Amino acid sequence: MALGRTTEAVEAATAAEALAPRDAYSLDTIAVVFTKAGLHERAVPLYKQAATSTNAPGYHYNLAAALQFLGRMDEARASYRACLARDPAHPLAWSGLVQITRQTPEANDIPALERAFAARANNPEAVHILGHALAKTNEDLGDYPRAMNWLAKAKAVRRFDPAAEDALFAAAERSASAFCPEGHTSARPIFIVGMPRTGTTLLERILSSHSEVSTAGELNDFASSLCRATGNAADRLYHPAVIDAAARADPKAIGEAYVASVSATLGLAGRFVDKQPLNVFLAPLILRALPDARIICLRRHPADAVLSTYRQAFAGSARIYDYTFDLEGAARHYLKFDRLVRRLAETLPADRFCEVSYEAIVSDLEGQVRRVLEFCDLPFEPACLDFHENAAPVATASAAQVRQPLYATSVGRWKRYRPMLDPALAVLLAGGCIDPAEAPGLAAP
């Protein structure tokens, strides 16, 4: 799995499962492979066996996370609590529990969270995770200054160096000018890209509620196919060198390898959604390898996009999200993202690459659903409007939200965070991404 050979990993895990192991470590390891491959239903029974055979908190956490992905929220809460009963300061268990449980003045976990934060104060990763959990709790309670203070504490554990990010954006823009459709003629994949936390999971649920469409989840399979085709190691996913080399690789072989990998691992037939926001960096290469694929790029109000990424605790090892450790860095990231997407829209075919606004989906669900389905060459189905009834797994931070009917409370959230958000707004204003009238009183940079 670490080498990006997902199909072989699942085959090995399946063979191991057939040997009927009983020890918790083996059961959990097999389940983790299934989870990373998106096979959450297969993982849960193994996690349950592991959790019931030992007192170790980590096994209860893995079970809770898998249950959350499947939308079994009450069971997930119970498993998170079981983990915390064994380790009251377990950062990931607190993060998961707070994520799926709205905190109220009458019922909140602030005292226990603050004790956990104090207990793990010397662990940077724990500080990062628990600080975000405390920020989300205070946001639920309407205390936005305190929420922002906790975010600042959480972000202080790492400094952001934009050099690697600048190189990645530059490579992505170079690849746009080299676009030429020559690849594998399969219209099966529908890619959803954009900045994280901007509505990509919502659109995935809408599309996968269609009778002709399945969800493949958030995959790295296309990036892995590029690595293999260019002779690069799997730890160079979304790397400038891979993007530059891929423009010279055989596009048909890349497209065929990607579709075969997704089909073999997940057993999908027909159209499917690949919702990996980072594939925005690979959009020209995707359409070079799969000229009949569709790419939909989510857009969101710049200030909400910056805030939503800044308030999210991404995995510590995912250095590609390091911009979220710096408020102004997150705003500068948006400026680069905006420039890249404008370049893609100018360069790529309009019948293969389109932009969709999160705010437009919220204000005109049916109109935008019809537009997206037409772009994907799919007939309209009313089930797409009832996306919250979709039972497919969701392995992202939006697992709880997208199981609810559409709501508008996230639109304009950034206004509640003023003036704490003003340094980021100044960057967006200087970059021409927001109008001065939107942020009255904001000093010109």
C-alpha positions in Angstrom: 0.0 0.0 0.0 2.8 2.4 0.9 4.3 1.8 -2.6 1.0 2.8 -4.2 0.3 -0.7 -5.5 -3.2 -0.8 -4.1 -4.5 -3.8 -6.1 -1.7 -6.0 -5.0 -2.1 -4.7 -1.4 -5.8 -5.7 -1.4 -5.0 -9.1 -2.8 -2.4 -9.7 0.0 -4.8 -8.5 2.7 -7.5 -10.7 1.3 -5.2 -13.7 1.4 -4.2 -12.8 5.0 -7.9 -12.5 6.0 -8.5 -16.0 4.6 -6.0 -17.4 7.1 -8.4 -16.4 9.9 -5.9 -14.6 12.2 -7.0 -14.0 15.8 -4.5 -11.5 17.1 -5.5 -7.9 17.2 -2.4 -6.6 15.4 -2.9 -8.8 12.4 -6.7 -8.1 12.2 -6.1 -4.3 12.5 -3.4 -4.3 9.9 -5.5 -6.1 7.3 -8.4 -3.7 8.1 -6.2 -0.7 7.6 -5.3 -1.9 4.1 -9.0 -2.3 3.3 -9.7 1.2 4.7 -6.9 2.8 2.7 -8.3 1.1 -0.4 -11.8 2.5 0.3 -13.2 -0.9 1.3 -14.7 0.3 4.6 -17.5 -2.3 4.8 -14.8 -5.0 4.7 -12.7 -3.3 7.3 -15.3 -2.9 10.1 -15.7 -6.6 11.2 -11.9 -6.9 11.4 -11.7 -3.7 13.5 -14.4 -5.0 15.8 -12.6 -8.3 16.3 -9.4 -6.4 17.1 -11.1 -4.0 19.5 -12.9 -6.7 21.5 -9.7 -8.8 21.9 -7.6 -6.1 23.5 -7.7 -3.0 25.7 -5.4 -1.0 23.4 -7.1 2.4 22.6 -5.9 2.6 19.0 -8.0 -0.4 17.9 -11.2 1.3 19.2 -10.2 4.5 17.4 -9.7 2.7 14.0 -13.1 1.1 14.5 -14.7 4.4 15.3 -13.2 6.1 12.2 -14.5 3.3 9.9 -18.0 3.5 11.4 -17.9 7.3 10.9 -17.0 6.8 7.2 -20.0 4.5 6.9 -22.3 7.1 8.5 -23.0 4.9 11.6 -22.5 7.9 13.8 -24.0 6.6 17.1 -21.8 3.6 16.9 -18.8 5.8 16.0 -19.4 8.0 19.0 -19.5 4.9 21.3 -16.2 3.6 19.9 -14.5 7.0 20.2 -15.7 7.1 23.9 -14.3 3.6 24.3 -11.0 4.7 23.0 -11.0 7.8 25.4 -11.9 5.6 28.3 -8.6 3.8 27.7 -6.6 7.0 26.8 -8.4 10.2 28.0 -5.9 12.4 25.9 -6.1 10.4 22.6 -5.9 13.3 20.1 -7.5 11.6 17.1 -10.4 10.2 19.1 -11.2 13.7 20.4 -10.9 15.1 16.9 -13.3 12.5 15.5 -15.8 12.8 18.3 -15.9 16.6 18.2 -16.2 16.5 14.4 -19.4 14.5 14.5 -20.9 15.8 17.7 -22.2 19.4 17.9 -21.1 21.0 21.1 -23.6 23.0 23.1 -23.5 25.2 26.3 -25.3 22.4 28.1 -23.2 19.5 26.8 -19.7 20.1 25.7 -16.3 18.5 26.2 -14.2 21.7 26.9 -12.9 20.7 30.3 -11.8 17.2 29.2 -10.3 18.6 26.0 -8.3 21.2 27.9 -7.0 18.5 30.2 -6.0 16.5 27.2 -4.3 19.5 25.6 -2.3 20.1 28.8 -1.4 16.4 29.1 0.0 16.4 25.5 1.5 19.9 25.5 5.0 18.5 24.6 3.8 16.6 21.6 3.5 18.9 18.5 1.2 16.5 16.6 -1.2 16.2 19.6 -1.1 20.0 20.1 -2.1 20.4 16.4 -5.0 18.0 16.6 -6.4 18.9 20.0 -6.0 22.6 19.3 -8.3 22.2 16.3 -10.8 20.1 18.3 -11.0 22.9 20.9 -11.4 25.5 18.1 -14.3 23.6 16.6 -15.9 23.2 20.1 -15.7 27.0 20.7 -17.0 27.7 17.2 -20.0 25.5 18.0 -20.5 27.6 21.1 -20.3 30.9 19.1 -17.1 32.0 20.7 -15.1 32.9 17.5 -12.2 34.8 19.1 -11.5 31.9 21.4 -11.8 29.5 18.4 -9.3 31.5 16.5 -6.9 31.6 19.5 -7.0 27.8 19.7 -6.3 27.6 16.0 -3.3 29.9 16.5 -2.0 27.5 19.2 -2.6 24.5 17.0 -0.7 26.1 14.0 2.3 27.2 16.1 3.8 23.8 15.9 5.1 24.2 12.3 6.4 26.9 10.1 5.3 27.1 6.5 7.9 27.4 3.7 6.1 28.2 0.4 9.1 27.2 -1.8 7.8 23.6 -2.5 4.3 24.9 -3.1 5.5 27.5 -5.6 7.4 24.9 -7.5 4.3 22.7 -7.7 2.0 25.4 -8.9 4.6 26.4 -11.5 4.8 22.8 -12.8 1.0 22.6 -13.0 0.8 25.7 -15.1 3.6 24.5 -17.4 1.6 21.2 -17.9 -1.5 23.2 -19.0 0.4 24.6 -22.0 1.5 21.1 -23.0 -2.1 19.6 -23.0 -2.9 17.4 -26.0 -5.6 14.6 -25.8 -3.9 11.4 -26.9 -4.8 8.8 -24.3 -7.2 6.0 -23.3 -10.7 6.7 -24.6 -12.8 6.0 -21.5 -15.5 8.3 -20.3 -16.0 6.4 -17.0 -14.1 8.7 -14.7 -15.5 12.0 -13.3 -12.9 13.9 -11.4 -13.8 16.4 -8.7 -11.0 18.8 -7.9 -10.4 22.1 -6.1 -9.2 23.3 -2.7 -10.2 21.0 0.2 -13.2 21.9 2.3 -14.9 23.8 -0.5 -17.8 21.5 -1.3 -16.0 18.7 -3.2 -17.6 16.0 -1.0 -21.0 17.6 -1.4 -20.7 17.4 -5.2 -19.4 13.8 -5.0 -22.5 12.8 -3.0 -24.8 14.5 -5.5 -23.2 12.8 -8.5 -22.9 9.4 -6.8 -26.6 9.5 -6.0 -27.2 9.0 -9.7 -28.1 5.4 -10.8 -25.3 5.3 -13.4 -22.5 6.6 -11.1 -20.5 5.1 -8.2 -18.1 6.8 -5.9 -14.4 5.7 -5.8 -13.7 8.1 -2.9 -10.6 10.2 -2.5 -8.0 8.4 -4.5 -4.3 8.9 -5.3 -4.5 6.3 -8.1 -4.0 8.8 -10.9 -1.0 10.4 -9.2 0.4 6.8 -8.5 0.0 5.9 -12.2 2.0 9.0 -13.1 4.7 8.0 -10.6 5.0 4.4 -12.0 5.0 5.7 -15.7 7.8 8.1 -14.9 9.8 5.8 -12.7 9.3 7.9 -9.6 8.7 6.6 -6.1 5.2 6.7 -4.6 6.4 9.3 -2.1 6.6 11.8 -4.9 2.8 12.1 -5.5 1.9 15.6 -6.7 5.6 16.5 -7.2 6.9 19.0 -9.8 9.4 16.5 -11.2 6.6 13.9 -11.8 4.4 16.5 -13.5 7.2 17.6 -15.8 8.2 14.0 -16.7 4.6 12.8 -17.2 4.1 15.3 -20.0 6.6 13.1 -21.9 5.2 9.7 -20.8 2.8 7.5 -22.8 -0.6 9.0 -22.0 -2.6 6.0 -23.2 -0.7 3.6 -20.9 -1.3 6.0 -18.0 -5.0 6.2 -18.6 -5.4 2.4 -19.0 -3.4 1.8 -15.8 -5.5 4.2 -13.8 -8.9 2.8 -14.9 -7.7 -0.8 -14.4 -6.4 0.1 -10.9 -9.7 1.7 -9.8 -11.8 -1.1 -11.3 -9.7 -3.9 -9.9 -9.5 -2.5 -6.3 -13.0 -1.3 -5.9 -14.9 -3.6 -8.3 -16.6 -0.6 -9.9 -18.5 -0.9 -13.2 -19.7 2.1 -15.3 -19.1 5.8 -14.4 -17.4 6.7 -11.2 -16.4 9.8 -9.2 -12.8 10.3 -8.1 -12.9 13.1 -5.6 -9.3 14.0 -4.9 -9.0 17.8 -4.6 -5.3 17.6 -5.3 -5.9 16.4 -8.8 -6.3 20.0 -9.7 -2.5 20.0 -10.1 -2.8 17.2 -12.6 -5.9 18.3 -14.7 -4.1 18.7 -18.0 -2.3 15.3 -17.5 -5.7 13.7 -16.7 -7.3 14.9 -19.9 -4.1 14.0 -21.8 -4.4 10.4 -20.5 -8.2 10.3 -20.4 -9.5 12.7 -23.1 -13.1 11.6 -22.5 -13.1 12.1 -18.7 -14.8 15.0 -17.1 -13.1 17.3 -14.5 -15.3 19.5 -12.3 -13.5 22.2 -10.2 -15.2 23.4 -7.1 -15.0 27.1 -6.4 -15.9 28.9 -3.1 -15.9 32.5 -1.9 -12.1 33.2 -1.4 -12.5 34.2 2.3 -14.6 31.1 3.1 -12.1 28.9 1.2 -9.2 30.3 3.1 -11.0 30.0 6.5 -12.2 26.4 5.8 -8.7 25.2 5.0 -7.1 27.1 7.9 -9.6 25.6 10.4 -9.0 22.0 9.3 -6.4 19.7 10.9 -4.9 17.8 8.0 -2.7 14.7 8.6 0.7 15.8 9.9 2.6 13.8 7.3 0.7 15.5 4.4 3.2 18.3 3.8 1.3 19.5 0.8 -1.2 21.1 3.2 1.5 23.0 5.1 0.0 26.3 3.9 -2.8 25.7 6.4 -0.4 26.3 9.3 -0.2 30.0 8.3 -3.3 32.3 8.0 -1.7 34.6 5.4 0.0 31.6 3.8 -3.5 30.1 3.3 -4.6 33.3 1.6 -1.6 33.4 -0.7 -2.2 29.7 -1.5 -5.7 30.8 -2.7 -4.2 33.4 -5.0 -2.0 30.8 -6.6 -4.9 28.3 -6.9 -7.1 31.0 -8.5 -4.4 31.8 -11.0 -4.0 28.1 -11.9 -7.7 27.4 -12.3 -8.0 30.5 -14.6 -5.2 29.1 -16.7 -6.8 25.7 -16.8 -10.2 27.2 -17.8 -8.5 29.1 -20.7 -6.5 26.0 -21.9 -8.6 22.9 -21.4 -11.7 22.0 -23.5 -14.9 23.5 -22.0 -16.7 20.2 -22.5 -14.2 18.4 -20.3 -13.3 21.0 -17.6 -15.8 23.2 -15.9 -16.1 25.2 -12.7 -18.9 25.0 -10.2 -19.6 27.4 -7.3 -20.4 26.0 -3.9 -22.6 29.1 -3.2 -24.5 28.4 -6.5 -25.2 24.8 -5.4 -26.5 26.1 -2.0 -28.7 28.8 -3.6 -29.9 26.8 -6.6 -29.5 23.1 -6.0 -31.6 21.8 -8.8 -30.3 24.2 -11.4 -26.7 23.3 -10.6 -27.4 19.6 -10.4 -29.0 19.8 -13.9 -26.0 21.7 -15.2 -23.4 19.3 -13.8 -25.3 16.2 -15.0 -25.5 17.7 -18.5 -21.8 18.4 -18.5 -21.2 14.7 -17.5 -23.6 13.6 -20.3 -26.0 12.1 -17.7 -29.8 12.4 -17.6 -31.4 14.2 -14.7 -32.5 12.1 -11.7 -34.4 13.5 -8.7 -32.3 11.2 -6.4 -29.4 13.6 -6.9 -31.3 16.3 -5.0 -31.7 13.9 -2.1 -27.9 13.3 -1.8 -28.1 13.1 2.0 -29.8 9.8 1.7 -26.9 8.3 -0.2 -25.5 5.5 2.0 -22.1 5.2 0.3 -19.0 5.7 2.6 -17.4 9.1 3.1 -13.8 9.1 4.3 -13.3 12.8 4.6 -13.9 15.5 7.2 -17.3 16.1 5.6 -18.6 12.7 6.6 -21.2 14.1 9.0 -22.3 17.2 7.0 -23.1 15.5 3.7 -25.5 13.1 5.5 -27.7 16.1 6.2 -30.0 18.0 3.8 -28.4 21.0 2.2 -27.9 24.0 4.5 -26.6 27.5 4.0 -24.9 28.2 7.4 -21.4 27.7 6.0 -21.9 30.4 3.4 -20.3 33.6 4.7 -18.8 31.9 7.8 -15.7 34.1 7.3 -17.7 37.2 8.4 -18.0 35.8 11.9 -14.2 35.6 12.2 -13.5 39.3 11.7 -11.4 41.1 12.6 -9.2 38.0 13.4 -9.3 37.0 9.7 -8.3 40.5 8.5 -4.6 39.6 7.7 -5.8 37.0 5.2 -8.5 39.3 3.8 -5.8 41.9 3.2 -3.9 39.4 1.1 -7.0 38.5 -0.9 -7.8 42.2 -1.4 -4.3 42.9 -2.7 -4.6 39.9 -5.0 -7.9 41.2 -6.5 -9.9 38.2 -5.2 -12.3 40.1 -3.0 -14.0 43.5 -3.4 -13.2 46.2 -0.8 -16.9 46.6 -0.2 -17.1 43.0 1.1 -14.9 43.8 4.1 -15.7 47.3 5.3 -13.1 48.9 7.5 -10.3 46.7 6.2 -7.1 48.7 5.9 -5.6 48.7 2.4 -2.4 46.6 2.3 
